[in-house]
Amino acid sequence: MKKILSLSTIILLPFLLFSQTYVPGQIYYDSTGYVQYRAGNLPIILSSPHGGDLQPSSIPDRNCSGCVYLKDSWTKEITEGVYNKIVSETGCYPHVIINLLHRKKFDANRDIIDAADGNPTVEIAWQTYHNFIDSAKNQIVEDYGRGLFLDIHGHAHTIQRIELGYLLSKNELQLQDTTLNTNIYIEESSIRALVEENIQNFSHSELLRGNYSFGTIMDDKGFPCVPSSSDPFPQGSEPYFSGGYNTQRHSSRNNNGEIDGIQIEMNQSIRFDSIMREMLVDSLNLSINEYVDFHYNNQFINNYCGLILEVTENNDINLKLYPNPATDYFYLSGETNNTELSIFNSIGQKVISEQWYKDEVNIELLPAGLYFVRIMKNNITLDMVKLIKE
């Protein structure tokens, strides 16, 4: 596992400086000091546009028709918590962009007119906020080919559930699966690129609200989401945020590149309580890693930052793992004398210690999800196999 780099280096960035080489794990600021970028080496971008609390007197409050001025409380801290969890458990770094200004001063999820209300300092902050995201996207495409952008928000709706925005209205989400799976809705979706290419060949509707959708993955961890398999769409007049400026600009909709996007709108009950926040951070960390590992290409795990879980296909050995997917047990066929076996979850944690292989491997106590089985002999890795536990 790659050694974790220090986060202590802080670098002030001139306006629109694109030649800068960003070091994963270091923190950068734009020339205003109000936009923070934590450089990463994972195909994951976390954006926190509404969680800042700085209110410098030198910047007047925005005063525009229809503008929203309330901050999304605790979303900055939740974003930072997810970042820290991913770093501590994987040794790798997601890209993170944070607006440090209060929403009264700067709304980083609007076009520049409403975002800055004509203030030149805020206009610079707006430009560099999105330039940092663009830089992260370009790096991800160069390193991995594809990636995931997550815009982190908080809502005050009465229904206490997480609202996931895919740029589809609640009326569109109420449509039948067969309709959602047509090109007109796929093209409008913020996960268009994923629909066109995902490991399991899931359809658009399955990725929105199926058993392995992001909403269902979070719901299985105790955080109700819409859309998900248990709550596939908002009903009737129920309020719902479908995704804003950032998700429209930085996701893959309408052939807009290879970075998919989801707007995550978190309810108040899980943001305002310290114990719930900690549980939420843990679940987001696990869910993001599981979602990326399960749906995107195999190279995500080891292509750049050196995680242990490289998936290999070794045709020189005569070993086969079956059944796969598995429920309570799986078996190995072939030459297994002196063979060692270890099982890791989707974020690299060993969940079954190395053991001498016997007749069967019991996995009935493992939660459903994606795992990796490492097969070794004489301290040499023979194979790394992806396993789905049902």
C-alpha positions in Angstrom: 0.0 0.0 0.0 1.3 3.4 -0.9 2.5 5.6 1.9 0.1 8.4 2.8 1.5 11.8 1.9 1.3 14.8 4.2 -1.6 17.2 3.9 0.3 20.0 5.6 1.6 21.7 2.5 -0.5 24.7 1.5 0.1 26.3 -1.9 -1.5 29.6 -3.0 -2.6 29.3 -6.7 -2.6 32.2 -9.1 -5.8 32.8 -11.1 -6.2 30.4 -13.9 -2.9 28.7 -13.5 -3.2 25.4 -15.4 0.5 24.5 -15.6 0.6 23.6 -11.9 1.4 20.0 -11.2 -0.8 18.9 -8.3 0.6 16.4 -5.8 -1.9 14.0 -4.4 -2.6 14.7 -0.7 -1.5 18.3 -0.8 -3.9 21.2 -0.2 -4.0 24.1 -2.7 -5.9 27.4 -2.6 -6.8 29.8 -5.3 -5.5 33.4 -5.4 -8.5 34.7 -3.3 -7.9 32.1 -0.6 -11.6 31.1 -0.6 -11.5 28.0 -2.7 -9.6 24.9 -1.5 -8.5 22.0 -3.6 -7.2 18.7 -2.2 -5.4 17.0 -5.0 -6.2 13.3 -5.5 -5.2 10.1 -7.3 -8.5 8.3 -7.2 -11.2 8.5 -9.9 -13.5 10.2 -7.3 -14.3 14.0 -7.0 -16.0 15.4 -3.9 -17.4 18.9 -4.3 -18.7 21.0 -1.3 -20.2 24.2 -2.8 -22.5 25.3 0.1 -20.8 24.4 3.4 -18.4 27.3 3.8 -18.8 29.8 6.7 -16.4 32.7 6.0 -18.1 36.1 5.8 -15.4 38.7 5.1 -16.7 42.3 5.3 -14.8 43.1 2.2 -17.3 41.0 0.2 -20.9 42.3 0.2 -23.7 39.8 0.6 -25.3 38.7 -2.7 -28.5 40.4 -3.5 -30.1 38.8 -6.5 -33.6 37.8 -7.4 -34.4 34.2 -6.5 -31.0 33.7 -4.8 -30.7 31.3 -1.8 -28.5 32.5 1.1 -28.6 29.7 3.7 -25.6 27.4 3.9 -25.9 23.7 3.8 -24.9 23.1 7.4 -22.2 20.4 8.1 -21.8 19.5 4.5 -18.2 20.8 4.5 -17.4 18.8 7.6 -19.0 15.7 6.1 -17.1 16.1 2.9 -13.8 16.4 4.8 -14.8 13.4 6.9 -15.4 11.2 3.9 -12.1 12.3 2.4 -10.2 11.5 5.6 -11.9 8.0 5.8 -11.0 7.1 2.3 -7.4 8.3 2.8 -7.0 6.4 6.1 -8.5 3.2 4.8 -7.0 3.0 1.3 -3.8 5.1 1.3 -5.2 6.9 -1.7 -6.8 10.4 -2.2 -10.0 11.5 -3.8 -10.1 14.9 -5.3 -11.9 17.5 -3.1 -13.0 21.0 -4.0 -14.5 23.2 -1.2 -16.0 26.7 -1.2 -14.9 28.3 2.1 -17.1 31.3 1.7 -20.6 31.4 3.2 -23.4 31.1 0.7 -24.4 34.7 1.4 -21.2 35.7 -0.4 -20.7 32.9 -3.0 -22.9 30.2 -4.4 -20.6 27.7 -6.1 -23.6 25.8 -7.6 -24.9 28.5 -9.8 -23.8 30.2 -13.0 -21.4 33.1 -12.5 -24.1 35.8 -12.6 -26.0 34.4 -9.6 -22.9 32.9 -7.9 -21.0 36.1 -7.6 -23.6 38.9 -8.1 -21.0 40.9 -9.9 -18.3 40.9 -7.2 -14.9 40.6 -8.9 -13.3 38.6 -6.1 -16.1 36.1 -6.0 -16.0 35.9 -9.8 -12.3 34.8 -9.5 -13.3 32.2 -6.8 -16.1 30.9 -9.1 -13.7 30.5 -12.0 -11.1 28.7 -10.0 -13.7 26.5 -8.2 -14.7 25.1 -11.6 -11.2 25.1 -12.9 -10.1 22.9 -10.0 -12.9 20.5 -10.8 -11.9 20.5 -14.5 -8.3 19.8 -13.6 -9.4 16.9 -11.4 -11.6 15.5 -14.2 -8.8 15.8 -16.8 -6.4 14.0 -14.4 -8.9 11.2 -13.8 -9.5 10.7 -17.5 -5.7 10.6 -18.1 -5.1 8.1 -15.3 -8.3 6.0 -15.5 -10.4 6.9 -18.5 -13.5 7.4 -16.4 -14.6 8.6 -13.0 -17.3 9.9 -10.6 -18.2 13.4 -9.5 -20.2 13.8 -6.3 -21.7 17.2 -5.4 -22.4 17.3 -1.6 -25.5 19.2 -0.4 -28.0 19.4 2.4 -31.8 19.8 2.2 -34.5 20.9 4.7 -37.4 18.9 3.3 -39.7 17.3 5.8 -39.1 13.7 4.6 -35.9 12.5 6.2 -34.1 10.8 3.4 -31.2 11.4 1.1 -32.2 12.8 -2.3 -29.9 11.6 -5.1 -30.0 13.9 -8.2 -29.3 12.4 -11.7 -30.7 15.4 -13.6 -34.0 13.6 -14.0 -37.1 15.3 -12.6 -39.3 13.4 -10.2 -41.9 13.1 -12.9 -39.3 11.4 -15.1 -38.3 9.1 -12.3 -41.9 8.0 -12.0 -41.8 6.6 -15.5 -41.6 2.9 -16.2 -38.2 1.2 -16.4 -38.6 0.5 -20.1 -39.1 4.3 -20.7 -36.2 5.4 -18.6 -34.0 2.9 -20.5 -34.6 4.8 -23.8 -32.0 7.0 -25.3 -33.9 10.3 -24.7 -33.6 9.8 -20.9 -30.2 8.2 -20.9 -28.8 11.2 -22.8 -30.2 13.6 -20.1 -28.9 11.5 -17.2 -25.8 12.6 -15.2 -24.6 8.9 -15.4 -24.9 8.6 -19.1 -21.3 7.3 -19.6 -21.9 4.6 -16.9 -25.1 3.5 -18.5 -23.2 3.0 -21.8 -20.4 1.0 -20.1 -20.6 -0.8 -16.8 -19.1 -4.1 -15.7 -22.5 -5.8 -14.9 -24.2 -4.4 -18.0 -26.9 -2.9 -15.9 -29.6 -0.8 -17.5 -30.2 2.9 -16.8 -33.2 2.1 -14.5 -31.1 -0.5 -12.6 -28.3 2.0 -12.0 -30.9 4.6 -10.8 -32.9 2.4 -8.4 -31.8 -1.2 -8.7 -30.2 -3.5 -6.1 -26.7 -2.1 -6.8 -27.7 1.6 -7.3 -26.0 4.1 -5.1 -29.3 4.8 -3.4 -29.8 1.1 -2.5 -26.2 0.7 -1.4 -26.7 3.6 1.1 -30.2 2.4 2.0 -28.7 -1.0 2.9 -26.4 0.8 5.4 -29.3 2.4 7.2 -29.7 5.7 5.2 -32.9 5.9 3.2 -32.5 7.3 -0.3 -34.6 8.2 -3.2 -34.2 6.8 -5.8 -33.4 3.3 -4.5 -35.0 -0.1 -4.7 -37.1 0.6 -1.6 -38.0 4.2 -2.6 -37.8 4.3 -6.4 -39.1 7.8 -7.0 -40.7 10.8 -5.2 -44.4 10.4 -4.8 -47.0 13.0 -5.8 -46.1 16.4 -4.4 -43.1 15.3 -2.4 -40.2 17.8 -2.8 -37.1 16.5 -4.6 -33.8 18.1 -5.8 -32.8 16.5 -9.1 -29.4 18.1 -9.5 -28.1 21.6 -10.1 -25.5 23.6 -12.0 -22.5 21.6 -10.9 -24.0 18.3 -11.8 -25.1 19.6 -15.2 -21.7 21.1 -15.9 -19.4 18.4 -14.6 -21.3 15.1 -15.3 -21.5 13.0 -18.5 -25.0 14.1 -19.6 -25.5 14.9 -23.3 -22.1 13.3 -24.2 -20.3 15.8 -21.9 -17.3 13.5 -21.3 -16.6 10.4 -19.2 -17.0 11.7 -15.7 -20.4 10.7 -14.3 -22.1 12.8 -11.6 -24.5 12.5 -8.7 -25.9 15.3 -6.5 -26.2 14.0 -2.9 -28.7 16.0 -0.9 -28.6 14.9 2.8 -31.5 15.4 5.2 -31.2 17.4 8.4 -31.5 14.6 10.9 -28.3 12.9 9.7 -26.4 16.2 9.4 -27.2 17.9 12.7 -26.6 15.0 15.1 -22.9 14.3 15.7 -23.3 10.5 16.1 -25.4 10.3 12.9 -22.8 12.4 11.1 -20.1 10.0 12.0 -22.2 7.0 10.9 -23.0 8.9 7.7 -19.4 9.5 6.9 -18.6 5.8 7.4 -21.4 4.7 5.2 -20.6 7.3 2.4 -17.0 6.1 2.4 -18.0 2.4 2.1 -20.7 3.1 -0.4 -18.6 5.3 -2.7 -15.9 2.7 -2.8 -18.3 -0.1 -3.3 -20.1 1.7 -6.1 -17.0 2.6 -8.0 -15.4 -0.8 -7.7 -18.6 -2.6 -8.6 -19.7 -0.6 -11.7 -16.5 0.8 -13.3 -13.6 -1.0 -14.9 -11.3 -3.4 -13.0 -8.4 -1.0 -13.3 -9.9 1.5 -10.8 -8.5 -0.4 -7.8 -4.8 -0.5 -8.8 -4.3 1.6 -11.9 -2.7 4.6 -10.2 -2.3 4.7 -6.4 -1.0 1.3 -5.7 -3.7 -0.5 -3.7 -3.2 -4.1 -2.9 -6.2 -5.3 -4.7 -5.1 -5.7 -8.3 -7.4 -8.0 -10.2 -5.4 -10.3 -12.4 -6.2 -13.0 -14.9 -3.5 -15.7 -14.8 -4.1 -18.3 -17.5 -1.0 -20.2 -16.5 -2.6 -21.7 -13.4 -5.3 -24.3 -13.2 -7.5 -22.9 -10.5 -11.1 -21.9 -10.7 -13.3 -20.2 -8.0 -17.0 -21.3 -8.1 -19.9 -20.4 -7.8 -19.5 -16.7 -8.5 -21.7 -15.0 -7.4 -21.8 -17.0 -4.2 -24.1 -17.0 -1.1 -22.7 -18.9 1.9 -19.8 -20.8 0.4 -17.5 -21.0 -2.5 -15.0 -23.6 -3.7 -11.7 -23.8 -5.6 -11.0 -26.4 -8.2 -7.6 -27.5 -9.4 -4.2 -27.8 -7.7 -4.7 -26.4 -4.2 -1.9 -28.0 -2.2 0.0 -25.4 -0.1 -2.4 -22.7 -1.4 -3.2 -19.7 0.8 -6.3 -17.6 0.4 -7.3 -14.1 1.6 -10.5 -12.2 1.1 -10.6 -8.4 1.0 -13.6 -6.0 0.9 -14.0 -3.2 -1.7 -11.8 -0.8 0.2 -8.9 -3.1 0.8 -9.6 -4.4 4.3 -8.9 -8.1 4.9 -12.1 -9.7 6.1 -11.0 -13.3 6.1 -7.5 -13.9 7.3 -5.0 -16.0 5.3 -5.7 -19.6 5.7 -4.7 -22.9 4.2 -7.4 -23.8 1.6 -9.6 -26.7 2.6 -12.7 -28.1 1.0 -14.8 -24.9 1.1 -14.6 -21.3 2.2 -17.5 -20.1 4.4 -18.6 -16.5 3.6 -22.1 -16.6 5.1 -21.2 -13.9 7.7 -20.0 -11.4 5.1 -22.4 -8.7 4.0 -23.6 -8.8 0.4 -21.3 -6.9 -1.9 -18.1 -6.9 -3.9 -15.0 -8.8 -2.6 -11.6 -9.8 -3.9 -10.0 -13.2 -3.3 -6.2 -13.4 -3.4 -4.8 -16.9 -4.0 -1.1 -17.4 -3.1 1.4 -20.3 -3.1 4.9 -20.1 -1.6 4.4 -16.4 -0.9 3.7 -15.7 -4.6 0.3 -14.3 -5.7 -1.1 -16.7 -8.3 -4.4 -14.9 -8.9 -6.7 -12.1 -7.7 -10.3 -12.9 -8.4 -13.3 -10.6 -8.1 -16.2 -12.3 -6.1 -19.8 -11.1 -5.7 -21.4 -12.1 -2.4 -25.2 -12.3 -2.7 
